Amino acid sequence: MAKLKITLVRSTIGQKPAKRATVRSLGLRRISSSVVQEDNPSVRGMVASVAHLVKVEEIQ
């Protein structure tokens, strides 16, 4: 199964609490931190809701 590398590129300061919680649940803490997650619908949905804050790359 494919994986996604998710990197936080913008700060969560000034964002609504739900967006902050989504970023934290993805495993991201500070700007430029990255995590590798399985590519599944739940992760894709979280990434879509904070797409303006993160950068996503597909890893084979």
Secondary structure, 3 states (H helix, E strand, C coil): CCEEEEEECCCCCCCCHHHHHHHHHCCCCCCCCEEEEECCHHHHHHHHHCCCCEEEEEEC
